[in-house]
Amino acid sequence: MSREFESLRQRMVEDQLKARGITDMRVLEAMSKVAREAFVPEGHRDNAYADGPLPIGEGQTMSQPYIVALMAELAGIDPGDRVLDVGLGSGYSAAILAEMGARVFAIERHDILARRAEAVLEAQGYEQVACRTGDGTLGWPEAAPFDAIIVAAAGPVPEPLCDQLSIGGRLVIPVPGQGNRQELKCLTRIAETRWETQSKGGVAFVPLVRGTGASG
């Protein structure tokens, strides 16, 4: 079965990522190495490399591979970067960031998901990922500043996350748009109070829940 998953993984990189314009080689290499099937609930592993989100329990979903790759590319991760991952969810996105050489701090509001993801990350050898259950909108102050912050749930940009981003750092987050639409934004902190914003089009994420955090 592992050879079958390996084949599906490489096809996913070619058909879902490269074909849609993902060009960051470190993102593509990470996506070709991380065993996505290990992070997928057992009943959905046959669809581990499908082009769509997957349920992971607790009313949460695992983002489709392309969205994971796009957010990692927008974050501009360099080896050694400190990255805050808001919405640990299955742990797959954190594994991609770790594979790219980042030191990852991941927050998940559902304790059962956090513990499951932490166990899978450890089993897959990603020991540089620190996990905890908590309110993702408050960030992780004692681990700040971060070179990048990725939020896997949609909502207004939380001020604590802005405060915890280093100068030159990037915050990638889906925000509410017109009507029921969401837009994926990449905010770069140019100076203490100066920001540059890019919009990368429409997306669909679970809501960012203040007071408890996020999942993705």
N, C-alpha and C positions, 0 to 999 in steps of 0.2 A: 504493500500500500504506500510505503514511503516514496518509492520510485514514481508512482502515479501522482502523488502530491507534488513531487519535485517537477514533473512535467507540467502540471497545472500551474505551478508557481511561475515557471519561466514563460508560459503562454500568457499568464496574467500581466507580467512585466511588458511583454511585447504588445499585446492587444489592448490592454486597458490603460497602461501608463505611457509608454513611448508614443503610441498612436494618438494620444490626447495631448501631447506636448510636454510631458515631464522630461526634463533634460539633465537635471542634477545627477551626475553619475553616482555620487555617494548615496542619494536616495534610491536610485535604481538598484545599486548593489545591495543595499540593505533589504529592499523589498524582495530581492531574488534569494536572499539567504534566510530570512526569518520564517520559521515554520508557522504560518498563519493557522493551520489546522490545529495546532497545539492550544491555541487560545479560544477556539470555537467550542461551544458546548457540544457534547458528544452527539446529540441527535441531529446536529446541523453540519457535521464535518464534511459530508459529501458536497456541500455547497461552500466550503471554506474559501474558494477562489472565484466565486460567482461575482458578477458585477453589480453588487447591491449590498445594502446593510443586512445584518443578521441579528436576531434577538439573542440576548445574553442573560435574560432573567431580570427580575425587579423592574419590569417595564422599560428597560434600557436596550439600546442597540449598539452593535459594533459597526463602525463606519465602513463603507465600501473601500476597497483598496485604493482607488483613484483619489478619494478625498483624503485618506491618510497620507498618501504620497504628496498631494498638492500642498497640504498644510505643512508638511515637513520641508518641502522645497521653499515655500514662502518664508518659513522661519529662518532659512539660511544657516543651518547648523554647521558649526565647525567642530573638529575634534577638541575635546576639553571644555566645550561650552557647558554652562549650567543652565538647565532647561526645566521650567515648571510645566508639568502636564496636568491640566485641570480637567478631570473626568477620566480617571484611570480605566474604568470600564473593564474590558476583557484583559487589558495589559498589552495588547498588540501594538498600539501606537507607541507606548513607552519602549517596547522592545526595538522598534524601528529606530527611535531616537538613540537608544543605547548602542545599537549596531553601528550607528553613524559616529560613535565616539563621544556622545554627550554624557554628562553626569545628570541623571534625571531625578527630579523630585515630583512624585505623582500623588494627587489627592483624589479620593473617591468618596462620595457621600453615602453609598450603600456598603456597610461593613462586610456583608457576605460577598459582594463583588470584589472589594478590596483584598480580602483574605484569599479569595480564589486566584485573583490575578497575581498577587505576590507569590503564591506557591508555584504558579506556572512560570513566572519570570525566573524564579530561583532554579526550577528544574531545567530551564532552557539556558541557564548560565549567565543571566543578566543581573549580576550582583551589584552593578553600579546604579540600580534603580531603587530609590528609597520610596516606600509607600506608606500612606496613612489615610485613615478615615477622617473626614472633616468637611468644613465649609470651604469649597474651592474659591468662592468669591473673595475670601479673605487672604488667599494666597498662602505663602509659607515664609513669613517675615524673617525667621531666624536663619533661613537658607539664602535669602536675597543678598545682593542683587542678582537677577537672572539675565543671561544673554538673550534668551528667548522664552516666550510663554505661549503655549498652545491651549486653547479652550475648546473642548469638544461638546459644547452645548450653546444654545442661542439665547442671547439676552443683551441688555445694555452693558457697555464696558465697565467692569467694577473698578472703582478708583484705587483700591489697594493694589490691584495688579499693575496699574500704571506706575504707582509709587515704587513697586519692587522691580521694575525693569531698568536695566542699566542704560546709560547714554549709548546710543547706537544699537540698542536691542530692538527686537521685533516681537510684537504681540499679534497673534493670529487668532481671530475669533469670529464666529457667525453672529451677526446682529440683526435685529428686526428691520425689515424694509417696508415698502408700501403694502398695505393690505395684510395678507398672511405670508408674504414673501420674507425670506431671510437672505442676507447678503454676506458673503465671506469677505472679511476685511483684514488687511495687514497694516498695522500701525507701527511705524518706526520712530523711536524716540531720538530726535535730532539733537535736542538740548533739553535742559531741565523742564522747560515749559513749551517746547516746540515739537510738533509731531508731523510726520508725513503719512498720508493715508492712501492706500491702494484698495480698490474694489475688484474682487475676482469673480463676480457673478453670483447667481442664485444657488442656494443650497437648502438642505432640509435636515435640521438637527432637533434632538429633544431639547426642552427648555432648560435654561440655566436657572437652577433653583437656589435662591439666596437663603442663607441660614443653614443649608446642608451641603451645597456643592453642586457637582455635575457628574454626568457619566457619558462615556463615549467609546 
